[in-house]
Amino acid sequence: MSVKKIVLASGTVKWEATFYTRGRSGKKLRRRFNKKSEADAFLLKAKNSAVEEACIKAKHVEEISIEECVLIWFKIKEDEYTNSGYLRSIRPAVNRIKEFWGKKKVASINSSSFTDFRRYLKVERGLSLSSINRYSDILYRAINHCYVKKIVSSNPLEDIKRKKDPVIEMKFLSDQEVQIFLDFTEKKYKDKKSWIYLSYRIALETGMRAREIWGLKTTDLYFDVKQIAVAKQLSYTGTSRDQTKGKDIRYVPMSDDLARLISSYIEKSSISDGDYLLRNTWGGTVNHNNFIRRVFKPDLEEAGLSKIRFHDLRHTAITMMVRKGLNPWIVQKIAGHKKIETTLKYVHIVGQDISKVANSLSLRPSESLDNVIDFKKAKS
């Protein structure tokens, strides 16, 4: 199994993928592609199909155990995710599932046994409700994958109601804490790793989500109208971009100072047009889990601030927009909230009387967005 670069007689560059279905003694598959990413995708698909085919042939479809289902799914994730941080996050769940279910058949899963599994995670393993839900979801995804691939004839978990995660308390930094954090990180990353300080500035000024920030490319920046086009986010694999949570493209304003900061960073870092804006020390895309553990949490502690999530920087940004009196309709568009009710939660948090924003909410959306640049018109 390999991918190699070849140059044809015409001078055209191709990427050739080679795969043996059953080792060196099996059928040899060879395909040529214009892009390396296409060749890699072909190999991944071919390998996944071979793994599933081997499992199906090894046992009758009704004899597949829960452990085997989970291992099939996990093996595919190992091949798919070069991002070791994601694999580390799901491996404990895989181990707990193997411990509890073992060689039991998929058909043995019912509401009672599923409840016993959740009780085991809580009592024997001392896991929180969020972790229990996450482990349960991984079990569901593994079995559903085998069901979709016809490795098992049904997914018993399909009709079992899964519990929702508890509502996480929304936290945010005060204006003073924001200044303390930015002053500290600006000084810390002034000479090197300036991309870290820039990521904090973007998060706190735009309210963008983490993967939206890590997935930013220079082509998403429009300095002429001072806007950032949020159309894609970095995938969990870190090798591509996928749709944002809201799925619709939105345009986030840049302050003059943020625009200058980003422009200066691009120039100093010699970033080419179309490249990712933020890259780690080794030139790769940012692994969010590693960033949180190695950078964000230590920065909070060194700055003398209480523990918060990186996502709370988004809460902080949106809260500051509301506190400064920005029209809730505009905040909704910038934040990418599907419903205005989500935006109004921030009005409650900052202690504003909803009656004070009633007039602005009664405006037609077209009137309430007069202060936002129409990107399409500006571009044309």
C-alpha positions as CSV (number, residue, x, y, z in Angstrom):
1,M,0.0,0.0,0.0
2,S,1.7,3.2,-1.2
3,V,1.3,6.5,-2.9
4,K,4.1,7.8,-5.1
5,K,4.6,10.8,-7.3
6,I,5.2,10.1,-11.0
7,V,5.9,12.3,-14.0
8,L,4.5,11.2,-17.3
9,A,6.3,11.6,-20.7
10,S,4.2,14.7,-21.3
11,G,5.5,16.3,-18.2
12,T,2.2,15.9,-16.3
13,V,2.5,15.1,-12.6
14,K,0.3,12.3,-11.3
15,W,0.0,10.5,-7.9
16,E,-0.2,6.7,-8.2
17,A,-1.9,4.7,-5.4
18,T,-1.1,1.0,-5.1
19,F,-3.1,-1.4,-2.9
20,Y,-3.1,-5.2,-2.5
21,T,-6.5,-6.6,-1.4
22,R,-5.1,-9.5,0.5
23,G,-1.5,-8.7,1.1
24,R,1.2,-9.3,-1.6
25,S,-0.6,-12.5,-2.7
26,G,-3.9,-10.7,-3.4
27,K,-5.3,-8.6,-6.2
28,K,-3.3,-5.5,-7.0
29,L,-5.2,-2.3,-7.4
30,R,-3.5,0.7,-9.0
31,R,-5.0,4.1,-9.7
32,R,-3.6,7.5,-10.8
33,F,-4.9,10.8,-9.5
34,N,-4.2,14.5,-10.1
35,K,-3.9,15.2,-6.4
36,K,-2.2,13.4,-3.6
37,S,-5.2,13.9,-1.4
38,E,-7.3,12.0,-3.9
39,A,-4.8,9.1,-3.9
40,D,-4.8,9.0,-0.1
41,A,-8.6,9.0,0.0
42,F,-8.6,6.0,-2.4
43,L,-6.2,4.0,-0.3
44,L,-8.2,4.8,2.9
45,K,-11.5,3.6,1.3
46,A,-9.8,0.5,-0.2
47,K,-8.3,-0.4,3.2
48,N,-11.6,0.1,5.1
49,S,-13.4,-2.1,2.6
50,A,-10.8,-4.8,3.0
51,V,-11.1,-4.7,6.8
52,E,-14.9,-4.9,6.7
53,E,-14.8,-7.7,4.1
54,A,-12.4,-9.8,6.2
55,C,-14.6,-9.4,9.3
56,I,-17.8,-10.4,7.4
57,K,-16.1,-13.5,5.9
58,A,-14.6,-14.5,9.2
59,K,-18.0,-15.1,10.9
60,H,-21.6,-15.3,10.1
61,V,-23.3,-11.9,10.3
62,E,-25.4,-12.9,13.4
63,E,-22.3,-14.1,15.2
64,I,-20.5,-10.8,15.4
65,S,-19.8,-9.7,18.9
66,I,-20.1,-6.1,20.3
67,E,-16.3,-6.1,20.9
68,E,-15.7,-7.0,17.2
69,C,-18.0,-4.3,16.0
70,V,-16.3,-1.7,18.1
71,L,-12.8,-2.8,17.0
72,I,-13.9,-2.7,13.3
73,W,-15.1,0.9,13.8
74,F,-12.0,1.9,15.9
75,K,-9.6,0.4,13.3
76,I,-11.2,2.6,10.6
77,K,-10.9,5.7,12.8
78,E,-7.2,4.9,13.3
79,D,-6.7,4.9,9.6
80,E,-8.9,8.0,9.0
81,Y,-7.6,10.2,11.9
82,T,-3.9,11.1,11.7
83,N,-4.9,13.4,14.6
84,S,-3.7,11.4,17.6
85,G,-5.5,13.7,20.0
86,Y,-8.9,12.5,18.8
87,L,-7.8,8.8,19.0
88,R,-6.7,9.4,22.6
89,S,-10.1,10.8,23.5
90,I,-12.0,7.8,22.2
91,R,-9.6,5.0,23.2
92,P,-10.8,4.9,26.9
93,A,-14.4,4.5,25.7
94,V,-13.4,1.6,23.5
95,N,-11.6,-0.1,26.4
96,R,-14.6,0.3,28.7
97,I,-17.0,-1.0,26.1
98,K,-14.7,-4.1,25.7
99,E,-14.5,-4.6,29.4
100,F,-18.3,-4.6,29.9
101,W,-19.7,-6.2,26.8
102,G,-16.8,-8.5,25.8
103,K,-17.9,-11.3,23.6
104,K,-21.6,-10.7,23.9
105,K,-23.4,-10.6,20.6
106,V,-24.9,-7.4,19.2
107,A,-28.3,-9.0,19.4
108,S,-28.0,-9.2,23.2
109,I,-28.3,-5.4,23.6
110,N,-31.6,-4.2,24.9
111,S,-32.9,-1.4,27.1
112,S,-32.0,-3.3,30.3
113,S,-28.4,-4.3,29.4
114,F,-27.8,-0.7,28.1
115,T,-28.9,0.7,31.4
116,D,-26.6,-1.7,33.2
117,F,-23.7,-0.5,31.0
118,R,-24.4,3.1,31.9
119,R,-24.7,2.1,35.6
120,Y,-21.3,0.4,35.3
121,L,-19.7,3.5,33.9
122,K,-21.1,5.6,36.7
123,V,-20.6,3.3,39.7
124,E,-17.6,1.2,38.8
125,R,-15.7,3.8,36.8
126,G,-17.0,7.0,38.4
127,L,-17.6,8.8,35.2
128,S,-19.7,12.0,34.8
129,L,-23.0,12.1,32.9
130,S,-21.3,13.8,30.0
131,S,-18.6,11.1,29.8
132,I,-21.3,8.3,30.1
133,N,-23.2,9.9,27.2
134,R,-20.1,10.2,25.1
135,Y,-19.1,6.5,25.7
136,S,-22.7,5.5,24.9
137,D,-22.6,7.5,21.7
138,I,-19.4,5.8,20.6
139,L,-21.0,2.4,21.2
140,Y,-24.0,3.5,19.1
141,R,-21.8,4.8,16.3
142,A,-19.7,1.6,16.2
143,I,-22.7,-0.7,16.0
144,N,-24.5,1.6,13.5
145,H,-21.4,1.6,11.3
146,C,-21.5,-2.2,11.2
147,Y,-25.2,-2.1,10.5
148,V,-24.8,0.4,7.6
149,K,-22.0,-1.9,6.2
150,K,-24.3,-4.9,6.6
151,I,-21.9,-6.6,9.0
152,V,-24.9,-6.9,11.5
153,S,-28.5,-7.2,10.5
154,S,-29.8,-4.4,12.9
155,N,-28.8,-1.8,15.4
156,P,-30.6,-2.6,18.7
157,L,-29.6,0.9,20.1
158,E,-31.7,2.6,17.4
159,D,-34.9,2.5,19.5
160,I,-33.2,3.1,22.9
161,K,-33.6,6.7,24.0
162,R,-30.3,8.3,24.9
163,K,-30.1,10.9,27.6
164,K,-29.0,14.5,26.9
165,D,-25.9,16.0,28.4
166,P,-26.4,18.4,31.3
167,V,-26.5,22.1,30.5
168,I,-23.0,23.5,31.0
169,E,-22.9,26.8,32.9
170,M,-21.9,29.6,30.5
171,K,-18.7,31.3,31.7
172,F,-17.0,34.4,30.4
173,L,-14.2,36.8,31.2
174,S,-14.8,40.3,32.5
175,D,-13.5,43.3,30.6
176,Q,-10.6,43.6,33.1
177,E,-9.8,39.9,32.8
178,V,-9.8,40.2,29.0
179,Q,-7.2,42.9,29.2
180,I,-5.1,41.0,31.7
181,F,-5.1,37.9,29.5
182,L,-4.3,39.8,26.3
183,D,-1.6,41.9,27.9
184,F,0.0,38.7,29.3
185,T,-0.2,36.7,26.1
186,E,0.9,39.6,23.8
187,K,4.1,39.9,25.9
188,K,4.7,36.2,26.1
189,Y,4.3,35.6,22.4
190,K,5.8,38.8,21.1
191,D,9.0,37.4,19.7
192,K,7.9,33.8,18.8
193,K,4.7,31.9,18.4
194,S,2.8,35.1,17.6
195,W,0.1,33.0,16.0
196,I,-1.1,32.0,19.5
197,Y,-1.7,35.6,20.6
198,L,-3.4,36.2,17.2
199,S,-5.8,33.3,17.8
200,Y,-6.8,34.8,21.1
201,R,-7.5,38.2,19.6
202,I,-9.6,36.7,16.8
203,A,-11.6,34.6,19.3
204,L,-12.2,37.5,21.7
205,E,-13.0,40.1,19.0
206,T,-15.1,38.0,16.5
207,G,-16.7,35.3,18.7
208,M,-15.7,32.6,16.1
209,R,-15.7,29.0,17.2
210,A,-12.4,27.2,17.7
211,R,-12.4,25.0,14.6
212,E,-13.6,28.0,12.5
213,I,-10.5,29.9,13.7
214,W,-8.1,27.0,13.0
215,G,-9.7,26.5,9.6
216,L,-9.2,30.1,8.5
217,K,-7.4,30.6,5.2
218,T,-6.0,33.8,3.8
219,T,-8.6,33.7,1.1
220,D,-11.3,34.1,3.8
221,L,-9.9,37.5,4.7
222,Y,-11.3,40.6,3.0
223,F,-9.3,43.6,4.2
224,D,-11.0,46.0,1.8
225,V,-14.3,45.6,3.6
226,K,-12.8,44.6,7.0
227,Q,-14.6,41.3,7.1
228,I,-13.9,37.6,7.6
229,A,-15.9,35.1,5.6
230,V,-16.7,32.1,7.9
231,A,-17.6,29.4,5.4
232,K,-15.6,26.4,6.6
233,Q,-14.0,25.0,9.7
234,L,-11.0,22.7,10.2
235,S,-12.1,19.0,10.2
236,Y,-11.3,16.8,13.2
237,T,-8.6,15.0,11.2
238,G,-6.8,18.4,10.7
239,T,-6.3,17.5,7.0
240,S,-9.2,19.3,5.4
241,R,-12.1,21.7,6.0
242,D,-15.8,20.9,6.4
243,Q,-19.0,22.8,7.0
244,T,-19.5,25.0,10.0
245,K,-22.0,24.3,12.7
246,G,-24.6,26.6,11.1
247,K,-23.7,25.3,7.6
248,D,-24.4,28.8,6.1
249,I,-21.6,31.2,5.3
250,R,-21.5,34.3,7.5
251,Y,-19.4,37.4,7.5
252,V,-17.7,38.6,10.7
253,P,-16.4,42.2,11.0
254,M,-12.7,42.9,11.7
255,S,-11.7,46.0,13.7
256,D,-9.0,48.2,12.1
257,D,-6.6,47.1,14.8
258,L,-7.3,43.4,14.2
259,A,-7.0,43.8,10.5
260,R,-3.6,45.5,10.9
261,L,-2.5,42.7,13.3
262,I,-3.5,40.0,10.9
263,S,-2.0,41.7,7.9
264,S,1.3,42.2,9.7
265,Y,1.4,38.6,10.8
266,I,0.8,37.3,7.3
267,E,3.6,39.5,6.0
268,K,6.1,38.5,8.7
269,S,5.2,34.8,8.5
270,S,5.5,34.7,4.7
271,I,2.1,33.0,4.4
272,S,1.1,32.3,0.8
273,D,-2.3,33.1,-0.7
274,G,-4.7,30.3,0.0
275,D,-2.7,28.9,3.0
276,Y,-4.1,28.4,6.5
277,L,-3.7,31.6,8.5
278,L,-2.7,29.8,11.7
279,R,-0.2,27.0,11.8
280,N,1.6,25.4,14.7
281,T,5.3,25.6,15.4
282,W,6.0,22.8,13.0
283,G,4.0,24.3,10.2
284,G,1.0,21.9,10.5
285,T,-2.6,22.7,11.2
286,V,-3.5,23.3,14.9
287,N,-4.6,20.2,16.9
288,H,-7.2,21.7,19.2
289,N,-6.9,19.2,22.0
290,N,-3.1,19.6,22.1
291,F,-3.6,23.4,22.0
292,I,-5.9,23.4,25.0
293,R,-3.6,21.1,27.1
294,R,-0.2,22.6,26.2
295,V,-1.1,26.3,25.5
296,F,-4.4,27.6,26.6
297,K,-4.7,26.1,30.1
298,P,-1.1,27.0,31.0
299,D,-1.7,30.6,29.7
300,L,-4.8,31.0,31.9
301,E,-2.9,29.8,34.9
302,E,0.2,31.9,34.3
303,A,-2.1,35.0,33.8
304,G,-3.7,34.3,37.1
305,L,-7.2,33.7,35.7
306,S,-9.7,31.0,36.7
307,K,-10.2,27.9,34.5
308,I,-12.5,28.4,31.5
309,R,-13.0,26.5,28.2
310,F,-11.7,27.9,25.0
311,H,-15.3,28.1,23.8
312,D,-15.9,30.6,26.7
313,L,-13.8,33.1,24.7
314,R,-16.7,33.0,22.2
315,H,-19.1,33.6,25.0
316,T,-17.0,36.5,26.2
317,A,-16.9,38.1,22.8
318,I,-20.7,37.9,22.3
319,T,-21.3,39.2,25.8
320,M,-19.1,42.2,25.1
321,M,-21.0,42.9,21.8
322,V,-24.3,42.9,23.8
323,R,-22.9,45.0,26.6
324,K,-21.7,47.6,24.1
325,G,-25.3,47.9,22.9
326,L,-24.9,46.2,19.5
327,N,-28.3,45.4,18.0
328,P,-29.3,41.8,18.9
329,W,-30.1,41.0,15.3
330,I,-26.6,42.0,14.3
331,V,-25.1,40.0,17.1
332,Q,-27.1,37.0,15.9
333,K,-25.7,37.3,12.4
334,I,-22.1,37.7,13.6
335,A,-22.3,34.8,16.1
336,G,-24.1,32.5,13.6
337,H,-27.0,31.7,15.9
338,K,-29.9,30.1,14.1
339,K,-32.4,31.5,16.6
340,I,-32.6,34.9,18.2
341,E,-33.5,33.2,21.5
342,T,-29.9,32.0,21.7
343,T,-28.6,35.5,21.3
344,L,-31.1,36.8,24.0
345,K,-29.5,34.5,26.6
346,Y,-26.5,36.9,26.5
347,V,-28.8,39.8,27.2
348,H,-29.9,38.1,30.4
349,I,-26.3,37.4,31.4
350,V,-25.2,41.0,31.2
351,G,-28.2,42.1,33.2
352,Q,-29.9,44.1,30.5
353,D,-33.7,44.6,30.6
354,I,-35.1,42.8,27.5
355,S,-37.7,45.7,27.3
356,K,-34.7,48.0,26.4
357,V,-34.0,46.0,23.3
358,A,-37.7,45.5,22.3
359,N,-37.7,48.2,19.7
360,S,-34.6,46.9,18.0
361,L,-36.0,43.4,17.9
362,S,-39.3,44.7,16.4
363,L,-37.4,46.0,13.4
364,R,-37.5,44.1,10.1
365,P,-34.2,42.2,9.7
366,S,-33.3,44.3,6.6
367,E,-33.6,47.5,8.7
368,S,-31.7,46.1,11.7
369,L,-28.7,45.1,9.5
370,D,-28.2,48.6,8.0
371,N,-24.9,48.9,9.9
372,V,-23.4,45.7,8.5
373,I,-21.6,45.9,5.2
374,D,-23.3,43.9,2.4
375,F,-20.4,41.8,1.5
376,K,-21.7,40.7,-1.9
377,K,-22.3,44.3,-2.9
378,A,-19.0,45.5,-1.5
379,K,-17.1,42.7,-3.4
380,S,-18.8,43.6,-6.7
